[in-house]
Amino acid sequence: ARYEAAPAAPPAPPAPAGPAPDLTAEETARQWEVEEADRIAAEADRIAKGGGGRRRRSRSSTSGVERIATEAGRTAAREIVKAIFGRRRR
């Protein structure tokens, strides 16, 4: 059986447009900071629980040793080509 992740909490109701008239600019800024901190904390919790949508590591069809050997072969071929064409220019 496949288990689905629990649905995310419903979005908070939209805040009234603009700051409340009885707040000072400083209080409004502090309120924004608190809301931002809450959003960040909620996102951190989501990431901690569900892996945050990171791509799962899939098994590569080629082994690590094979990849290293292939890369070394490419590097050697590159050096040989450079040597041949480098001589031609002179």
C-alpha positions as CSV (number, residue, x, y, z in Angstrom):
1,A,0.0,0.0,0.0
2,R,1.2,3.5,-0.8
3,Y,1.0,6.1,1.9
4,E,0.2,9.6,1.0
5,A,1.7,12.5,3.0
6,A,-0.8,14.3,5.2
7,P,-2.1,17.4,3.4
8,A,-0.5,20.6,4.3
9,A,-2.3,22.9,6.8
10,P,-4.8,25.1,5.0
11,P,-3.4,28.5,4.2
12,A,-4.0,31.2,6.8
13,P,-6.8,33.6,6.0
14,P,-5.5,36.7,4.1
15,A,-4.5,39.5,6.3
16,P,-6.4,42.8,5.8
17,A,-4.9,44.9,3.2
18,G,-2.4,47.4,4.7
19,P,-1.4,47.7,8.3
20,A,-3.9,48.2,11.1
21,P,-4.3,52.0,11.5
22,D,-3.4,51.9,15.3
23,L,0.1,50.4,14.8
24,T,3.2,52.4,14.6
25,A,5.7,51.7,11.7
26,E,8.0,49.9,14.2
27,E,5.1,47.7,15.5
28,T,4.1,46.9,11.9
29,A,7.7,46.0,11.0
30,R,7.9,43.8,14.1
31,Q,4.6,42.1,13.1
32,W,6.0,41.4,9.6
33,E,9.2,39.9,11.1
34,V,7.1,37.6,13.4
35,E,5.0,36.4,10.5
36,E,8.1,35.9,8.3
37,A,9.7,33.9,11.2
38,D,6.6,31.8,11.4
39,R,6.6,31.1,7.7
40,I,10.3,30.1,7.8
41,A,9.7,27.8,10.8
42,A,6.7,26.1,9.1
43,E,8.8,25.6,5.9
44,A,11.7,24.2,8.0
45,D,9.3,21.7,9.7
46,R,7.9,20.7,6.3
47,I,11.5,20.1,5.0
48,A,12.5,18.1,8.1
49,K,9.4,15.9,7.9
50,G,9.2,15.2,4.2
51,G,12.7,15.6,3.0
52,G,11.7,18.9,1.4
53,G,11.3,17.5,-2.1
54,R,15.0,16.7,-2.4
55,R,15.7,14.4,-5.3
56,R,16.2,10.9,-4.1
57,R,19.6,9.5,-5.0
58,S,19.1,7.0,-7.8
59,R,21.6,4.2,-8.4
60,S,23.8,5.1,-11.3
61,S,24.1,2.3,-13.9
62,T,27.9,2.8,-14.0
63,S,30.0,2.1,-11.0
64,G,32.2,4.8,-9.4
65,V,35.4,3.0,-10.6
66,E,34.1,2.9,-14.1
67,R,33.2,6.6,-14.1
68,I,36.7,7.4,-12.8
69,A,38.4,5.2,-15.4
70,T,36.3,6.8,-18.2
71,E,37.2,10.3,-17.0
72,A,40.9,9.4,-16.8
73,G,40.7,8.1,-20.3
74,R,39.1,11.3,-21.6
75,T,41.7,13.4,-19.8
76,A,44.5,11.3,-21.4
77,A,43.0,11.6,-24.8
78,R,42.6,15.4,-24.4
79,E,46.3,15.7,-23.4
80,I,47.4,13.6,-26.5
81,V,45.3,15.8,-28.8
82,K,46.7,18.9,-27.3
83,A,50.3,17.6,-27.7
84,I,49.7,16.7,-31.4
85,F,48.0,20.0,-32.3
86,G,50.3,22.0,-30.2
87,R,53.3,20.8,-32.2
88,R,51.5,21.6,-35.4
89,R,51.1,25.3,-34.6
90,R,54.8,25.8,-34.0
